Amino acid sequence: MADLVYPPVIVAIKTFWRYLGLRFDFQGEENIPRKGGAILAINHVGYLDFALTGTAALPAGRYVRFMAKKEIFNNKLAGPLMRGMHHISVDRSSGSASFVTALRALRKGEIIGIFPEGTISVSFEIKELKSGAVRLAMASDVPIIPTIIWGSQRIWTKKVKRNLHRKNIPVSVAFGEPLHFNKQSDVTEGEKLLRQTMLTMLREVQEKYPDSHQGQRWAPVRLGGSAPAPLN
């Protein structure tokens, strides 16, 4: 498919990152396939996660098509950009159409980005996962790349005033080793494996993060932060 919108948006996004002075640590880029379909299953801690993860995937020479709630596509400004970049609209009341659209894209060799928690985790821990990522992997026979982002919640997240000033905030994105499922795989077991892999990766990323979590609103209670405690 023609990508006339994605390249100029990338230029604008990179300019925005430079304005913010973000310090990036991208890991595991070699785990992103250079061709063929794949699913990025990403934890969700902030509103900029999709743009930051997409930026981290660029060295692999791939554009990520994100699945996002339809309300974004209904926005007069964001909607045309989302459609122009061939992202996938998700109607939370009826997800079958978006599932079929994502399945077709995967079979055509696209990389699809999914936030399997379904929404931002205000505790910054990984919530229970929805089954869409595993079911798509089973139906399309493409790998899931577990993906962790950390630090984006310091810029803009739910229930916290956004911080769009230049702060030199470290942002980490880690791509894990591919997980493979097929039509005979068990969905529930697949979800458990994916979540456990993401939990392990999150802790590894947090251990390497250069700034202290102690006493910070953007850090989970497990690390001495003051974010709300997990509900699950």
C-alpha positions in Angstrom: 0.0 0.0 0.0 1.2 3.5 -0.7 2.5 5.5 2.2 2.2 9.1 1.4 1.2 10.3 4.9 3.5 8.2 7.1 6.9 9.8 6.1 6.0 13.4 6.8 4.3 12.5 10.0 7.6 10.7 11.1 9.5 13.9 10.3 7.1 15.9 12.5 7.2 13.4 15.3 11.0 13.3 15.4 11.1 17.1 15.5 8.7 16.9 18.5 11.0 14.4 20.2 13.9 16.7 19.7 11.9 19.6 21.2 11.2 17.5 24.3 14.8 16.5 24.5 13.9 12.8 25.1 16.8 10.4 25.7 16.0 7.1 23.9 17.1 3.6 24.7 15.8 1.2 22.1 16.5 -2.5 22.6 15.9 -5.7 20.7 15.3 -4.1 17.3 16.8 -7.3 15.8 13.7 -9.1 16.9 11.5 -7.2 14.5 11.2 -9.1 11.2 12.5 -7.2 8.1 9.7 -8.6 6.0 6.4 -10.4 6.6 3.7 -10.0 9.1 4.1 -9.6 12.9 2.3 -8.3 15.9 3.8 -5.9 18.4 2.0 -6.6 21.8 2.8 -3.4 23.8 2.2 -2.4 27.4 0.3 0.8 27.8 1.4 3.6 30.2 0.9 6.8 28.3 -0.9 8.6 25.4 2.3 8.8 23.3 3.1 5.1 23.4 2.0 4.4 19.8 4.2 7.2 18.4 7.2 6.3 20.5 7.0 2.5 19.7 6.6 3.4 16.0 9.7 5.5 16.2 11.6 2.6 17.9 10.6 0.3 15.0 11.9 2.6 12.3 15.6 1.2 12.3 14.1 -2.1 11.3 12.7 -0.4 8.2 9.1 -1.1 9.2 6.0 1.0 9.6 3.7 -0.2 12.4 -0.1 -0.1 11.8 -1.7 0.5 15.2 -5.1 -0.7 16.3 -6.7 2.3 18.0 -10.2 3.2 19.3 -12.5 4.6 16.7 -12.9 7.9 18.6 -9.5 8.9 17.5 -10.5 8.3 13.8 -13.6 10.5 14.4 -11.4 13.4 15.4 -11.2 16.1 12.6 -7.4 16.4 12.9 -6.2 13.0 13.9 -8.7 11.0 11.9 -7.3 11.8 8.4 -3.8 11.2 9.7 -4.7 7.8 11.2 -6.4 6.7 8.0 -3.6 8.0 5.9 -1.1 5.9 7.9 -3.4 2.9 7.5 -3.9 2.4 11.2 -6.9 0.3 12.2 -10.1 1.6 13.8 -11.4 -0.4 16.7 -15.1 -0.3 17.8 -15.0 -1.5 21.3 -18.7 -2.5 21.2 -18.1 -4.8 18.2 -14.5 -5.7 17.4 -15.1 -8.3 14.6 -14.6 -5.8 11.8 -11.3 -4.5 13.1 -10.1 -8.1 13.7 -10.8 -9.0 10.1 -9.0 -5.8 8.9 -6.0 -6.6 11.1 -5.9 -10.2 9.9 -5.9 -9.1 6.3 -3.1 -6.7 7.0 -1.0 -9.4 8.7 -1.5 -11.8 5.8 -0.2 -9.0 3.5 3.0 -8.8 5.5 2.2 -5.7 7.7 3.3 -5.2 11.3 0.3 -4.5 13.6 0.7 -2.8 16.9 -1.7 -3.8 19.7 -2.1 -2.7 23.3 -3.5 -6.0 24.7 -4.4 -4.4 28.1 -7.0 -2.4 26.1 -6.4 0.9 27.9 -3.7 2.8 29.8 -2.7 1.2 33.1 -2.9 3.9 35.7 -0.8 1.8 38.1 1.8 1.5 35.4 1.8 -2.3 36.0 0.7 -4.7 33.3 -3.0 -5.4 33.6 -4.8 -8.6 32.6 -4.6 -9.0 28.8 -7.4 -9.2 26.3 -7.2 -12.2 23.9 -7.1 -10.3 20.6 -3.3 -10.4 20.0 -3.0 -14.1 20.6 -6.1 -14.9 18.5 -4.7 -12.8 15.6 -1.4 -14.6 15.9 -3.1 -18.0 15.8 -5.3 -17.1 12.8 -2.5 -15.4 10.8 0.4 -17.6 11.7 2.6 -14.6 12.4 4.8 -14.1 15.5 4.0 -11.9 18.5 6.8 -9.5 19.5 6.4 -8.7 23.2 7.1 -5.0 23.5 7.7 -2.8 26.6 7.8 0.9 26.8 8.8 2.8 29.9 9.2 6.5 30.6 6.4 7.8 28.3 4.1 8.1 31.3 6.3 11.0 32.5 5.2 13.0 29.5 1.5 12.4 29.1 -0.7 9.8 30.8 -4.1 9.3 32.3 -5.2 11.3 35.4 -1.9 13.3 35.5 -1.2 16.8 34.0 0.8 16.4 30.9 4.4 17.6 30.8 5.3 18.9 27.3 8.3 20.9 28.4 11.8 20.1 27.6 12.9 17.7 30.4 15.4 15.3 28.9 13.3 12.4 30.0 14.6 8.9 29.4 12.3 6.7 27.3 13.0 3.0 26.9 11.4 0.7 24.3 12.4 -3.0 24.3 11.4 -5.6 21.7 11.4 -9.2 23.0 12.0 -12.5 21.2 9.1 -13.6 19.0 6.4 -15.8 20.5 4.8 -18.3 18.0 1.3 -19.6 18.1 -0.8 -21.6 15.6 -4.4 -22.7 15.2 -3.9 -25.6 17.7 -2.6 -23.3 20.4 -4.7 -22.7 23.5 -5.8 -19.0 23.8 -5.8 -18.9 27.6 -2.3 -20.4 27.9 -1.1 -18.1 25.1 -2.4 -15.1 27.1 -0.6 -16.3 30.2 2.7 -16.8 28.3 2.5 -13.4 26.7 1.6 -11.6 30.0 4.4 -13.4 31.9 6.9 -12.5 29.2 5.8 -8.9 29.3 6.0 -8.8 33.1 9.6 -10.2 33.0 10.6 -7.7 30.3 9.1 -4.8 32.2 11.1 -5.5 35.3 14.3 -5.8 33.2 13.6 -2.4 31.6 12.8 -0.8 34.9 16.0 -2.2 36.5 18.1 -0.5 33.7 16.2 2.7 33.8 18.6 5.6 34.6 16.3 7.6 36.9 15.2 6.6 40.3 11.6 5.5 40.8 11.5 6.2 44.5 8.7 8.6 45.5 7.8 9.4 41.9 4.1 9.8 40.8 5.1 8.1 37.5 6.4 5.0 39.2 4.4 2.0 40.6 4.2 1.3 44.3 6.2 -1.8 43.8 9.2 0.4 43.0 8.5 2.9 45.8 6.5 5.3 43.6 3.2 6.9 44.4 1.1 5.8 41.4 -2.3 4.1 42.3 -2.0 0.5 43.4 -3.0 -2.1 40.8 -6.6 -3.2 40.8 -5.7 -6.8 39.7 
